[in-house]
Amino acid sequence: MAKTIFDTSMSLDGFMTASDQTPDEPMGHGGERLHEWAFSGDETNQRFLAAAVADLGAVICGRRTYDSSLPWWGADGPSGPARRPVFVVTHRAPTESPAGGVYRFVTDGIESALNRARVVAGDKDVCVMGGADIGRQYVDAGLVDELSIHLVPVLLGGGTQMFDRRPGHLRLEAVDVLPTPSATHLRYRIVREQEASR
C-alpha cells in the first residue's frame, strides 16, 4: 500500500542543517556533510537510493527547500532522471521555474498538496522532503505514515532541529535499519493513537 513518508538527513545531535545559514550556504557552515552519503560511491547507499526512487510516486517540499535546492536539482527535481513530480507548498508561486520542470506549486495548504501528490503517485509512495518546517506540519497533522531518517555520524552543535517543538508523544515502530559508513538509514512507522491504545 502506498505510504506518505517524511524523509530527511540528520546529524547525530538532531540537526537538519548546520548553523550560520546563508544564501550561498543554505545548509549552514558544514551542513552539506549531511547529504554526502547520497553522492558517495558507496554501493550500499546507491542501492538504497535506487530502491527509494523505484518506490517513489511524488515528492512534496516547502518553498525554502525548493529555492535552496533548485540549483542542484535543475528541471528534473530530486529524483533526477526518474523525474518524479514535485509539489511545492508555498504562499505564492514563483514567477519563473525551469522550463520543462517537474514542479507544481500548491498555494492552498499541505493537505491539498498531499491529495494532489497521491493522485499522481497512484500505488507508489509520496515523500515529504525535509525542511523542518514542512516536516513538522505534516507530522503534527497526522498525515505521515513513516519517518525515514538518514542519521549522519557528525555532531553539528547547532542549526535547525526537526523535533525540538513536538507537542506530546509520538510512538514509533522500527521498520528497517541499514548501516553504512556515511549514514545509518532508519525507517520508523508512526503508530496511530487507536493502535497504541489496544
N, C-alpha and C positions, 0 to 999 in steps of 0.2 A: 504494500500500500504506500502511496506517495506520502512523504513527510515534509514538514517545514522545519528546517534545521538552521539554528543560528551558528555561524562559523566564524572563528577568529583566532588569531595568533596572540599569545600572551606570554609575558615573562614569568619566571618562577615566583616573583613577588607580586604578580597580579596586574601588571600594567600592559595596556594595549598600544600605547605609544610611550616614547620617552618624553622627558621634559624639554622645555625650550623649543617648542614647535614654531616654525616659520613657514612662509610660502615656499621657500627653497628646500626646507626640510620638514615636510608635513608630518612625518613620523617622529619628529623631535630629534635631538642630537644623539645619534647612535641607534635610533629606533628601527632603522632598516634591518638591523640584526634579527628582528622578529620574523622577517619574511625570507631570510636567506635560505631556509630549508627548502622552500618551493623552487629555488633556482639552482640548488646544488646538483651535483652529478650523481648523488646517491640514488641507487636503483630502487631501493625501498620507497623513498619519497616520491620518485617519479611514477612508480606503480600505484601508489596511494592516490596521487593526483589524477592519474588517468582513470582510475575506478570512480573517483568522485565526479569527474566530468561526465563519465558514461551514465551515471545515475541522475545527473542534473537536468532539470527541465527549464528552470528560470532562476534568475538572481534578483534580489531586492537589496538596494543600498540607499543610504541617505545622500543628501546633496553634497555634504563635505567630503565624503568618501569619493563620490563621483568627481568632484572638482580636483581633488588632490591626486587621484589615480589615473585620470584620463590621459596624461602624457605617456604613461606606461601601457595602459590598456589599448589605446587607439580605438578605431572603429569596431574592432571585434569584441571588445569587452574583456572581462577577467577570464572567460573560458577560452580565449584565443581562437584558433581556427574552428572550434566547435560552434562558436557564435551563438551561444545561448542568450535569449532576450534578457535585458537588464531593466528593471523597473526602478526608477529613481524617485524616492519620496522627497518632495520639495514644496515650498510655498509658492514658488514661481519658476516656471520652466525657463531655461536659458534661451537667449535669442539665437544662439548657434550651437550646433553639436556636429560631430563628424558626419560627413556625407556617407550614406550607406551604413551608418552605425546601428548597433543593436539596442540603442537606448530609447526608453519610453518614459516620459515624465508624468508623474502622478501628483496632482495637487489637492486631492480630496481625502488624504489620510492613509494610515497604514493598513487598515482593513481593506480599503479599495485596492491598494497596491497588491495585497495578498490575493484577493479574489481574482484580479486580472492575471497575476502570475500563475495561479493554479489552473486557470483556463488553458493557457498556452503550454503549461508543463504536462498536462494530462496525467499519466500514471508515473511520471518522474518527480523527483524531489524539487522543492523550492528552497533555495539557500538565501537566508538573510545574512548579508555580509557585514561584519563589524566595520565600523564605528560603534562606539559605546552607546551613544545616544539612541540610535535607531534600534540597536540590540535590546537595550533596556525597555524601550517602548513595546516591542514585540513580546518579550518575555513577560513583562508586567501585565500585559493584556491577555495573557494565556493563549497566545497564538503560535507558540513554538512547541514542537514535539520533542526535539532533541537539541543538545548542545554539542558542538564539535569544536574542541579546543586544542590548538597546536601549542603545547607547552614548551617554550624555548629555554634552554639552560643558560639563562643570564638573569642577573639582578639589576634592574634599571634604577631603582631607588626613587623614582618619581615619574610622573607623567599622567596619563589618563587611565583610571581604573574602571573596569567593567562592573564589578559587583560591590562598589562602595556605598550605594544608596538603595540596596534591595529592601523593599518593605516586606518583612516577615520571612518565613522559611519557605524553601523550595526543595522538595525531596527529589533526589536523583537516583537513577539506577544505572550502574555501569553497563555499557553495551559492548565496548571494544577498547583495547589499548594496544597501540603499535609503537614500540620504542625505536628511535633511530638516533644516530649521534647528534643530529642538529635539532631535533624536536621529538617530543613524545605526543603522539596523536591520540587524544582521549575523546570518547564518544559516550554521552550520557542521555538516557531517556528521561524526560520530565514526568514524574509520577503525579497524576491528577489527584485533586483532593478526594474525589469519590473513591479512587483506588486506594489511597493512603488510609482511609477510614475503615476499610474492610478488615 
